[in-house]
Amino acid sequence: MHMNGPKENNFIIEGSQTKTKFGKWIKEIDNNNAKVIITFGPIINEIKEKIIKQNLPFDLINAVYQKPLDTECLKDISKKYEK
């Protein structure tokens, strides 16, 4: 993980060009599906590949940070997806 600047609070995730703010999760796949997978770590690439190749009906969120939790994203998830 590389920091773009001490005041920006933005990070680039290694192996990716994705920028995110500290504590924020990344929506890897957001196709308005009814179900979502929340995960983190190296397995995310394998899951993302399977969802895309097999056209599975899942959105995918990379929970890059476990602390602090991205409570804003969790609220969005609780409103958007099946319970």
N, C-alpha and C positions, 0 to 999 in steps of 0.2 A: 504494500500500500504506500503510495507516495502522496505527500502533501503538496498542494500547489502554492501555498503561501500561508504564513502564520495567521493572517487575519481573515483569509477567505473561508477557512474551515471546510474546504472541499478536498476530496480525496479521489485518486484514481485507483481502482481495484486492479491488482496485478493480473496480467493476462487478458485484460479487457481495456476498452477505451471508455468505459462507463465512469462517469463522475457522480459522486454522491456527497451529501453533507454528512458530517459525523452524526451517528445515531439514526440515520434514515435507511430504510430498506429499499431495495431496487426491484421494480417490476420487470422481470426478465421477459415474461410473456403476458400480455394483457389483451386478450381477444374477447373479453366479455363472456367468458364461459361461466357455467353455473358452479364450478368447483375450483378450488385453488390448492396448490401445494406450497407450503412454506418450508424452506430448508436453507442450509448454508454449507459452506465448505466446498471441497473439490467435487463432491458428488453432484453439485448443481449442474455442471456441464453435461454429465451423462443423462440426467433427468431431462434437461432442456432438449438435448438431441433426440431422445426417445419421444417426447411430446411432439416435436416438429415432424420427425420422420414417420411416426405412426398416426399423425393427425389426431392425437388424443384430446378430449374435451376438458383440458385443465389450463388454468392460468398458473403462472409460476412466480413466486416472490423469493428473492434472495435476502434472507435475514442476516445481512452482513454483520450487524451489531446485535449482540444479545443483551448488552448493557450499554447504554440505556435502551429499553424497548422502544420501538417506534409506535407509540400509542396512537398517533394520528393514523398510521397505516392500519393498525388493529381495529380502530373504529370503522374505517372504510370497509375493511374485510367483513366485519360483523353486519354491516348494512347491505353489502353487495352480494354475498355468496349464500348458498343454501345452508341451512342449519341442520 
